[in-house]
Amino acid sequence: MSTRASYWKANLRLVTICLVIWFLVSFVFGILLAEPLNAIRIGGYKLGFWFAQQGSIYTFVALVFFYAWRVNKLDQKFGVHED
């Protein structure tokens, strides 16, 4: 497999992992499991409500920084980084 193909395979794998995590936090925890999670409280707020309102946003921002960090490592590994 060429270097370019390996790079894109690794990049797509990283994107897929990030999207799955975001889907789990925003849709599964925030919508599908909201009622069972509401039995748990964080800071006075129901956990299902927190995931729907804040958790998915915090997770998205964290994933953006995580993706940028990991893709920089991939760029260096495959020799396509910017100087």
Gaussian input, Z-matrix of N, CA and C with variables (Angstrom, degrees):
# hf/3-21g

backbone

0 1
 N
 C     1     B1
 C     2     B2     1     A1
 N     3     B3     2     A2     1     D1
 C     4     B4     3     A3     2     D2
 C     5     B5     4     A4     3     D3
 N     6     B6     5     A5     4     D4
 C     7     B7     6     A6     5     D5
 C     8     B8     7     A7     6     D6
 N     9     B9     8     A8     7     D7
 C    10    B10     9     A9     8     D8
 C    11    B11    10    A10     9     D9
 N    12    B12    11    A11    10    D10
 C    13    B13    12    A12    11    D11
 C    14    B14    13    A13    12    D12
 N    15    B15    14    A14    13    D13
 C    16    B16    15    A15    14    D14
 C    17    B17    16    A16    15    D15
 N    18    B18    17    A17    16    D16
 C    19    B19    18    A18    17    D17
 C    20    B20    19    A19    18    D18
 N    21    B21    20    A20    19    D19
 C    22    B22    21    A21    20    D20
 C    23    B23    22    A22    21    D21
 N    24    B24    23    A23    22    D22
 C    25    B25    24    A24    23    D23
 C    26    B26    25    A25    24    D24
 N    27    B27    26    A26    25    D25
 C    28    B28    27    A27    26    D26
 C    29    B29    28    A28    27    D27
 N    30    B30    29    A29    28    D28
 C    31    B31    30    A30    29    D29
 C    32    B32    31    A31    30    D30
 N    33    B33    32    A32    31    D31
 C    34    B34    33    A33    32    D32
 C    35    B35    34    A34    33    D33
 N    36    B36    35    A35    34    D34
 C    37    B37    36    A36    35    D35
 C    38    B38    37    A37    36    D36
 N    39    B39    38    A38    37    D37
 C    40    B40    39    A39    38    D38
 C    41    B41    40    A40    39    D39
 N    42    B42    41    A41    40    D40
 C    43    B43    42    A42    41    D41
 C    44    B44    43    A43    42    D42
 N    45    B45    44    A44    43    D43
 C    46    B46    45    A45    44    D44
 C    47    B47    46    A46    45    D45
 N    48    B48    47    A47    46    D46
 C    49    B49    48    A48    47    D47
 C    50    B50    49    A49    48    D48
 N    51    B51    50    A50    49    D49
 C    52    B52    51    A51    50    D50
 C    53    B53    52    A52    51    D51
 N    54    B54    53    A53    52    D52
 C    55    B55    54    A54    53    D53
 C    56    B56    55    A55    54    D54
 N    57    B57    56    A56    55    D55
 C    58    B58    57    A57    56    D56
 C    59    B59    58    A58    57    D57
 N    60    B60    59    A59    58    D58
 C    61    B61    60    A60    59    D59
 C    62    B62    61    A61    60    D60
 N    63    B63    62    A62    61    D61
 C    64    B64    63    A63    62    D62
 C    65    B65    64    A64    63    D63
 N    66    B66    65    A65    64    D64
 C    67    B67    66    A66    65    D65
 C    68    B68    67    A67    66    D66
 N    69    B69    68    A68    67    D67
 C    70    B70    69    A69    68    D68
 C    71    B71    70    A70    69    D69
 N    72    B72    71    A71    70    D70
 C    73    B73    72    A72    71    D71
 C    74    B74    73    A73    72    D72
 N    75    B75    74    A74    73    D73
 C    76    B76    75    A75    74    D74
 C    77    B77    76    A76    75    D75
 N    78    B78    77    A77    76    D76
 C    79    B79    78    A78    77    D77
 C    80    B80    79    A79    78    D78
 N    81    B81    80    A80    79    D79
 C    82    B82    81    A81    80    D80
 C    83    B83    82    A82    81    D81
 N    84    B84    83    A83    82    D82
 C    85    B85    84    A84    83    D83
 C    86    B86    85    A85    84    D84
 N    87    B87    86    A86    85    D85
 C    88    B88    87    A87    86    D86
 C    89    B89    88    A88    87    D87
 N    90    B90    89    A89    88    D88
 C    91    B91    90    A90    89    D89
 C    92    B92    91    A91    90    D90
 N    93    B93    92    A92    91    D91
 C    94    B94    93    A93    92    D92
 C    95    B95    94    A94    93    D93
 N    96    B96    95    A95    94    D94
 C    97    B97    96    A96    95    D95
 C    98    B98    97    A97    96    D96
 N    99    B99    98    A98    97    D97
 C   100   B100    99    A99    98    D98
 C   101   B101   100   A100    99    D99
 N   102   B102   101   A101   100   D100
 C   103   B103   102   A102   101   D101
 C   104   B104   103   A103   102   D102
 N   105   B105   104   A104   103   D103
 C   106   B106   105   A105   104   D104
 C   107   B107   106   A106   105   D105
 N   108   B108   107   A107   106   D106
 C   109   B109   108   A108   107   D107
 C   110   B110   109   A109   108   D108
 N   111   B111   110   A110   109   D109
 C   112   B112   111   A111   110   D110
 C   113   B113   112   A112   111   D111
 N   114   B114   113   A113   112   D112
 C   115   B115   114   A114   113   D113
 C   116   B116   115   A115   114   D114
 N   117   B117   116   A116   115   D115
 C   118   B118   117   A117   116   D116
 C   119   B119   118   A118   117   D117
 N   120   B120   119   A119   118   D118
 C   121   B121   120   A120   119   D119
 C   122   B122   121   A121   120   D120
 N   123   B123   122   A122   121   D121
 C   124   B124   123   A123   122   D122
 C   125   B125   124   A124   123   D123
 N   126   B126   125   A125   124   D124
 C   127   B127   126   A126   125   D125
 C   128   B128   127   A127   126   D126
 N   129   B129   128   A128   127   D127
 C   130   B130   129   A129   128   D128
 C   131   B131   130   A130   129   D129
 N   132   B132   131   A131   130   D130
 C   133   B133   132   A132   131   D131
 C   134   B134   133   A133   132   D132
 N   135   B135   134   A134   133   D133
 C   136   B136   135   A135   134   D134
 C   137   B137   136   A136   135   D135
 N   138   B138   137   A137   136   D136
 C   139   B139   138   A138   137   D137
 C   140   B140   139   A139   138   D138
 N   141   B141   140   A140   139   D139
 C   142   B142   141   A141   140   D140
 C   143   B143   142   A142   141   D141
 N   144   B144   143   A143   142   D142
 C   145   B145   144   A144   143   D143
 C   146   B146   145   A145   144   D144
 N   147   B147   146   A146   145   D145
 C   148   B148   147   A147   146   D146
 C   149   B149   148   A148   147   D147
 N   150   B150   149   A149   148   D148
 C   151   B151   150   A150   149   D149
 C   152   B152   151   A151   150   D150
 N   153   B153   152   A152   151   D151
 C   154   B154   153   A153   152   D152
 C   155   B155   154   A154   153   D153
 N   156   B156   155   A155   154   D154
 C   157   B157   156   A156   155   D155
 C   158   B158   157   A157   156   D156
 N   159   B159   158   A158   157   D157
 C   160   B160   159   A159   158   D158
 C   161   B161   160   A160   159   D159
 N   162   B162   161   A161   160   D160
 C   163   B163   162   A162   161   D161
 C   164   B164   163   A163   162   D162
 N   165   B165   164   A164   163   D163
 C   166   B166   165   A165   164   D164
 C   167   B167   166   A166   165   D165
 N   168   B168   167   A167   166   D166
 C   169   B169   168   A168   167   D167
 C   170   B170   169   A169   168   D168
 N   171   B171   170   A170   169   D169
 C   172   B172   171   A171   170   D170
 C   173   B173   172   A172   171   D171
 N   174   B174   173   A173   172   D172
 C   175   B175   174   A174   173   D173
 C   176   B176   175   A175   174   D174
 N   177   B177   176   A176   175   D175
 C   178   B178   177   A177   176   D176
 C   179   B179   178   A178   177   D177
 N   180   B180   179   A179   178   D178
 C   181   B181   180   A180   179   D179
 C   182   B182   181   A181   180   D180
 N   183   B183   182   A182   181   D181
 C   184   B184   183   A183   182   D182
 C   185   B185   184   A184   183   D183
 N   186   B186   185   A185   184   D184
 C   187   B187   186   A186   185   D185
 C   188   B188   187   A187   186   D186
 N   189   B189   188   A188   187   D187
 C   190   B190   189   A189   188   D188
 C   191   B191   190   A190   189   D189
 N   192   B192   191   A191   190   D190
 C   193   B193   192   A192   191   D191
 C   194   B194   193   A193   192   D192
 N   195   B195   194   A194   193   D193
 C   196   B196   195   A195   194   D194
 C   197   B197   196   A196   195   D195
 N   198   B198   197   A197   196   D196
 C   199   B199   198   A198   197   D197
 C   200   B200   199   A199   198   D198
 N   201   B201   200   A200   199   D199
 C   202   B202   201   A201   200   D200
 C   203   B203   202   A202   201   D201
 N   204   B204   203   A203   202   D202
 C   205   B205   204   A204   203   D203
 C   206   B206   205   A205   204   D204
 N   207   B207   206   A206   205   D205
 C   208   B208   207   A207   206   D206
 C   209   B209   208   A208   207   D207
 N   210   B210   209   A209   208   D208
 C   211   B211   210   A210   209   D209
 C   212   B212   211   A211   210   D210
 N   213   B213   212   A212   211   D211
 C   214   B214   213   A213   212   D212
 C   215   B215   214   A214   213   D213
 N   216   B216   215   A215   214   D214
 C   217   B217   216   A216   215   D215
 C   218   B218   217   A217   216   D216
 N   219   B219   218   A218   217   D217
 C   220   B220   219   A219   218   D218
 C   221   B221   220   A220   219   D219
 N   222   B222   221   A221   220   D220
 C   223   B223   222   A222   221   D221
 C   224   B224   223   A223   222   D222
 N   225   B225   224   A224   223   D223
 C   226   B226   225   A225   224   D224
 C   227   B227   226   A226   225   D225
 N   228   B228   227   A227   226   D226
 C   229   B229   228   A228   227   D227
 C   230   B230   229   A229   228   D228
 N   231   B231   230   A230   229   D229
 C   232   B232   231   A231   230   D230
 C   233   B233   232   A232   231   D231
 N   234   B234   233   A233   232   D232
 C   235   B235   234   A234   233   D233
 C   236   B236   235   A235   234   D234
 N   237   B237   236   A236   235   D235
 C   238   B238   237   A237   236   D236
 C   239   B239   238   A238   237   D237
 N   240   B240   239   A239   238   D238
 C   241   B241   240   A240   239   D239
 C   242   B242   241   A241   240   D240
 N   243   B243   242   A242   241   D241
 C   244   B244   243   A243   242   D242
 C   245   B245   244   A244   243   D243
 N   246   B246   245   A245   244   D244
 C   247   B247   246   A246   245   D245
 C   248   B248   247   A247   246   D246

   B1=1.4461
   B2=1.5256
   B3=1.3139
   B4=1.4597
   B5=1.5331
   B6=1.3134
   B7=1.4552
   B8=1.5204
   B9=1.3369
   B10=1.4603
   B11=1.5338
   B12=1.3110
   B13=1.4717
   B14=1.5263
   B15=1.3234
   B16=1.4723
   B17=1.5256
   B18=1.3211
   B19=1.4658
   B20=1.5249
   B21=1.3198
   B22=1.4611
   B23=1.5250
   B24=1.3127
   B25=1.4653
   B26=1.5303
   B27=1.3240
   B28=1.4652
   B29=1.5268
   B30=1.3324
   B31=1.4605
   B32=1.5296
   B33=1.3115
   B34=1.4616
   B35=1.5222
   B36=1.3062
   B37=1.4675
   B38=1.5228
   B39=1.3158
   B40=1.4651
   B41=1.5300
   B42=1.3245
   B43=1.4613
   B44=1.5250
   B45=1.3254
   B46=1.4615
   B47=1.5215
   B48=1.3147
   B49=1.4641
   B50=1.5318
   B51=1.3253
   B52=1.4637
   B53=1.5319
   B54=1.3156
   B55=1.4616
   B56=1.5262
   B57=1.3254
   B58=1.4645
   B59=1.5284
   B60=1.3154
   B61=1.4626
   B62=1.5239
   B63=1.3271
   B64=1.4629
   B65=1.5290
   B66=1.3193
   B67=1.4648
   B68=1.5218
   B69=1.3217
   B70=1.4645
   B71=1.5293
   B72=1.3143
   B73=1.4632
   B74=1.5280
   B75=1.3347
   B76=1.4609
   B77=1.5246
   B78=1.3203
   B79=1.4609
   B80=1.5274
   B81=1.3245
   B82=1.4646
   B83=1.5287
   B84=1.3449
   B85=1.4574
   B86=1.5293
   B87=1.3206
   B88=1.4574
   B89=1.5143
   B90=1.3445
   B91=1.4625
   B92=1.5292
   B93=1.3160
   B94=1.4629
   B95=1.5237
   B96=1.3030
   B97=1.4704
   B98=1.5247
   B99=1.3161
   B100=1.4708
   B101=1.5240
   B102=1.3103
   B103=1.4649
   B104=1.5291
   B105=1.3494
   B106=1.4738
   B107=1.5364
   B108=1.3333
   B109=1.4666
   B110=1.5173
   B111=1.3219
   B112=1.4662
   B113=1.5208
   B114=1.3253
   B115=1.4663
   B116=1.5277
   B117=1.3216
   B118=1.4719
   B119=1.5255
   B120=1.3137
   B121=1.4655
   B122=1.5257
   B123=1.3304
   B124=1.4690
   B125=1.5229
   B126=1.3047
   B127=1.4642
   B128=1.5181
   B129=1.3245
   B130=1.4483
   B131=1.5184
   B132=1.3396
   B133=1.4631
   B134=1.5220
   B135=1.3040
   B136=1.4590
   B137=1.5193
   B138=1.3315
   B139=1.4630
   B140=1.5305
   B141=1.3304
   B142=1.4648
   B143=1.5114
   B144=1.3271
   B145=1.4658
   B146=1.5263
   B147=1.3405
   B148=1.4637
   B149=1.5200
   B150=1.3536
   B151=1.4524
   B152=1.5218
   B153=1.3168
   B154=1.4581
   B155=1.5234
   B156=1.3338
   B157=1.4591
   B158=1.5316
   B159=1.3050
   B160=1.4606
   B161=1.5232
   B162=1.3143
   B163=1.4622
   B164=1.5169
   B165=1.3226
   B166=1.4624
   B167=1.5294
   B168=1.3235
   B169=1.4682
   B170=1.5274
   B171=1.3312
   B172=1.4643
   B173=1.5297
   B174=1.3149
   B175=1.4639
   B176=1.5185
   B177=1.3292
   B178=1.4620
   B179=1.5237
   B180=1.3223
   B181=1.4694
   B182=1.5282
   B183=1.3256
   B184=1.4677
   B185=1.5246
   B186=1.3368
   B187=1.4594
   B188=1.5279
   B189=1.3193
   B190=1.4658
   B191=1.5278
   B192=1.3387
   B193=1.4657
   B194=1.5298
   B195=1.3238
   B196=1.4587
   B197=1.5274
   B198=1.3338
   B199=1.4626
   B200=1.5287
   B201=1.3195
   B202=1.4728
   B203=1.5205
   B204=1.3280
   B205=1.4666
   B206=1.5241
   B207=1.3489
   B208=1.4687
   B209=1.5203
   B210=1.3308
   B211=1.4551
   B212=1.5360
   B213=1.3190
   B214=1.4713
   B215=1.5230
   B216=1.3343
   B217=1.4705
   B218=1.5222
   B219=1.3436
   B220=1.4664
   B221=1.5198
   B222=1.3209
   B223=1.4636
   B224=1.5310
   B225=1.3186
   B226=1.4613
   B227=1.5331
   B228=1.3152
   B229=1.4623
   B230=1.5249
   B231=1.3381
   B232=1.4558
   B233=1.5282
   B234=1.3252
   B235=1.4586
   B236=1.5154
   B237=1.3271
   B238=1.4607
   B239=1.5255
   B240=1.3324
   B241=1.4615
   B242=1.5213
   B243=1.3248
   B244=1.4687
   B245=1.5168
   B246=1.3070
   B247=1.4714
   B248=1.4993
   A1=108.35
   A2=116.28
   A3=120.25
   A4=110.62
   A5=114.78
   A6=120.50
   A7=110.79
   A8=115.84
   A9=120.50
   A10=110.91
   A11=116.25
   A12=120.41
   A13=111.07
   A14=116.98
   A15=120.59
   A16=110.96
   A17=115.51
   A18=120.24
   A19=110.46
   A20=116.66
   A21=119.77
   A22=111.83
   A23=116.91
   A24=119.40
   A25=109.46
   A26=117.09
   A27=121.36
   A28=110.92
   A29=116.24
   A30=120.74
   A31=111.05
   A32=117.71
   A33=121.07
   A34=111.92
   A35=116.34
   A36=119.90
   A37=110.18
   A38=117.00
   A39=121.92
   A40=111.21
   A41=117.19
   A42=121.55
   A43=109.98
   A44=116.89
   A45=121.16
   A46=111.19
   A47=117.11
   A48=121.46
   A49=110.35
   A50=116.94
   A51=120.64
   A52=111.29
   A53=117.19
   A54=120.37
   A55=112.44
   A56=116.66
   A57=119.84
   A58=110.24
   A59=117.49
   A60=120.96
   A61=110.30
   A62=116.57
   A63=120.13
   A64=110.93
   A65=117.44
   A66=121.60
   A67=111.00
   A68=116.20
   A69=120.05
   A70=111.71
   A71=115.64
   A72=119.64
   A73=111.04
   A74=117.86
   A75=119.55
   A76=113.09
   A77=118.89
   A78=120.69
   A79=112.34
   A80=116.21
   A81=119.24
   A82=111.04
   A83=117.34
   A84=119.73
   A85=112.08
   A86=117.05
   A87=120.90
   A88=114.50
   A89=118.53
   A90=120.50
   A91=111.54
   A92=116.94
   A93=120.17
   A94=113.30
   A95=117.14
   A96=120.90
   A97=112.99
   A98=116.93
   A99=120.20
   A100=111.67
   A101=117.81
   A102=120.31
   A103=112.73
   A104=119.53
   A105=117.61
   A106=113.10
   A107=116.44
   A108=119.44
   A109=112.09
   A110=117.09
   A111=119.80
   A112=112.49
   A113=117.91
   A114=120.87
   A115=110.94
   A116=116.97
   A117=122.48
   A118=107.98
   A119=116.78
   A120=120.57
   A121=110.56
   A122=114.45
   A123=121.88
   A124=106.75
   A125=116.65
   A126=120.50
   A127=113.11
   A128=117.31
   A129=120.76
   A130=114.33
   A131=117.45
   A132=121.21
   A133=109.96
   A134=115.59
   A135=120.58
   A136=109.15
   A137=116.56
   A138=121.21
   A139=112.18
   A140=118.77
   A141=121.28
   A142=111.38
   A143=116.52
   A144=121.51
   A145=110.16
   A146=116.75
   A147=120.76
   A148=111.13
   A149=117.48
   A150=119.95
   A151=111.31
   A152=117.21
   A153=120.57
   A154=111.70
   A155=117.68
   A156=120.40
   A157=113.60
   A158=118.21
   A159=121.04
   A160=113.62
   A161=116.38
   A162=120.54
   A163=113.75
   A164=116.81
   A165=118.91
   A166=111.02
   A167=117.14
   A168=120.41
   A169=110.01
   A170=116.71
   A171=120.25
   A172=110.91
   A173=115.76
   A174=119.94
   A175=110.63
   A176=117.66
   A177=121.31
   A178=111.05
   A179=117.13
   A180=120.75
   A181=110.24
   A182=117.30
   A183=120.77
   A184=110.81
   A185=117.20
   A186=120.35
   A187=112.27
   A188=117.74
   A189=120.85
   A190=109.86
   A191=116.31
   A192=119.69
   A193=111.26
   A194=117.11
   A195=120.93
   A196=110.78
   A197=116.87
   A198=120.54
   A199=110.89
   A200=117.32
   A201=120.58
   A202=110.89
   A203=117.21
   A204=121.44
   A205=111.07
   A206=116.04
   A207=120.07
   A208=112.20
   A209=118.73
   A210=119.91
   A211=109.78
   A212=118.30
   A213=120.01
   A214=110.59
   A215=116.49
   A216=120.14
   A217=110.72
   A218=116.93
   A219=120.30
   A220=111.16
   A221=116.27
   A222=120.40
   A223=110.99
   A224=116.31
   A225=119.86
   A226=110.69
   A227=116.37
   A228=120.64
   A229=111.20
   A230=116.88
   A231=120.75
   A232=113.11
   A233=117.35
   A234=120.90
   A235=114.31
   A236=117.56
   A237=120.21
   A238=111.16
   A239=117.05
   A240=120.37
   A241=110.97
   A242=113.91
   A243=120.35
   A244=108.93
   A245=115.78
   A246=119.60
   A247=111.00
   D1=139.53
   D2=-177.66
   D3=-72.49
   D4=163.67
   D5=178.93
   D6=-62.40
   D7=-40.92
   D8=-179.91
   D9=-62.24
   D10=-44.63
   D11=179.54
   D12=-65.49
   D13=-39.65
   D14=178.21
   D15=-64.97
   D16=-40.30
   D17=178.73
   D18=-61.21
   D19=-48.38
   D20=-177.60
   D21=-69.68
   D22=-32.32
   D23=176.08
   D24=-63.93
   D25=-44.40
   D26=178.77
   D27=-65.45
   D28=-40.20
   D29=179.59
   D30=-65.92
   D31=-44.03
   D32=178.71
   D33=-65.90
   D34=-34.76
   D35=175.83
   D36=-63.76
   D37=-43.44
   D38=178.09
   D39=-62.59
   D40=-44.51
   D41=178.65
   D42=-61.76
   D43=-43.56
   D44=-179.58
   D45=-61.61
   D46=-44.38
   D47=178.88
   D48=-60.98
   D49=-45.44
   D50=179.88
   D51=-63.22
   D52=-42.33
   D53=179.85
   D54=-67.00
   D55=-37.07
   D56=177.86
   D57=-65.42
   D58=-43.37
   D59=178.32
   D60=-61.70
   D61=-45.50
   D62=-179.64
   D63=-64.30
   D64=-40.12
   D65=177.25
   D66=-61.28
   D67=-45.46
   D68=179.66
   D69=-59.76
   D70=-46.88
   D71=-176.63
   D72=-70.13
   D73=-45.59
   D74=-174.17
   D75=-80.54
   D76=-44.91
   D77=-174.79
   D78=-91.47
   D79=-52.34
   D80=-175.81
   D81=-68.87
   D82=-53.97
   D83=-178.91
   D84=-72.90
   D85=-40.13
   D86=-174.88
   D87=-79.13
   D88=-24.75
   D89=-176.69
   D90=-120.79
   D91=-59.24
   D92=-173.97
   D93=-68.64
   D94=-40.24
   D95=-178.30
   D96=-104.30
   D97=17.71
   D98=-176.49
   D99=-61.25
   D100=-46.44
   D101=-177.72
   D102=-62.83
   D103=-49.59
   D104=177.41
   D105=-62.70
   D106=-34.91
   D107=-179.88
   D108=-73.01
   D109=-20.87
   D110=-179.93
   D111=-67.49
   D112=-13.42
   D113=175.87
   D114=-70.39
   D115=-18.11
   D116=179.81
   D117=-103.12
   D118=137.86
   D119=179.86
   D120=-117.01
   D121=140.80
   D122=174.81
   D123=-126.75
   D124=119.49
   D125=179.43
   D126=58.06
   D127=30.27
   D128=179.24
   D129=89.02
   D130=-7.15
   D131=-179.18
   D132=-106.26
   D133=147.05
   D134=177.00
   D135=-67.32
   D136=138.22
   D137=-174.82
   D138=-63.04
   D139=-38.49
   D140=177.19
   D141=-61.61
   D142=-42.62
   D143=176.69
   D144=-63.73
   D145=-43.16
   D146=-179.32
   D147=-60.72
   D148=-45.26
   D149=178.67
   D150=-61.53
   D151=-40.92
   D152=-178.52
   D153=-68.53
   D154=-36.45
   D155=-173.66
   D156=-95.90
   D157=-39.79
   D158=-173.77
   D159=-119.27
   D160=-41.34
   D161=-173.48
   D162=-59.28
   D163=-41.31
   D164=-179.22
   D165=-67.98
   D166=-34.20
   D167=178.92
   D168=-69.86
   D169=-47.20
   D170=178.56
   D171=-60.63
   D172=-41.81
   D173=179.48
   D174=-63.60
   D175=-42.88
   D176=179.03
   D177=-60.06
   D178=-46.79
   D179=-179.99
   D180=-63.00
   D181=-43.05
   D182=177.97
   D183=-62.60
   D184=-39.74
   D185=179.18
   D186=-67.13
   D187=-33.53
   D188=176.79
   D189=-62.22
   D190=-46.79
   D191=178.79
   D192=-67.12
   D193=-40.47
   D194=177.64
   D195=-61.56
   D196=-45.13
   D197=179.70
   D198=-61.88
   D199=-44.77
   D200=179.69
   D201=-60.60
   D202=-42.55
   D203=179.36
   D204=-64.20
   D205=-47.23
   D206=-177.93
   D207=-68.70
   D208=-38.62
   D209=-178.91
   D210=-69.76
   D211=-30.47
   D212=173.53
   D213=-64.11
   D214=-40.08
   D215=175.89
   D216=-63.94
   D217=-41.41
   D218=177.65
   D219=-63.61
   D220=-42.40
   D221=178.90
   D222=-58.58
   D223=-42.82
   D224=179.43
   D225=-68.14
   D226=-40.68
   D227=-179.09
   D228=-61.75
   D229=-40.76
   D230=-176.68
   D231=-97.15
   D232=4.20
   D233=174.62
   D234=71.53
   D235=32.05
   D236=178.89
   D237=-118.56
   D238=18.35
   D239=-178.21
   D240=-74.55
   D241=156.34
   D242=177.38
   D243=-87.58
   D244=144.32
   D245=179.64
   D246=-88.47

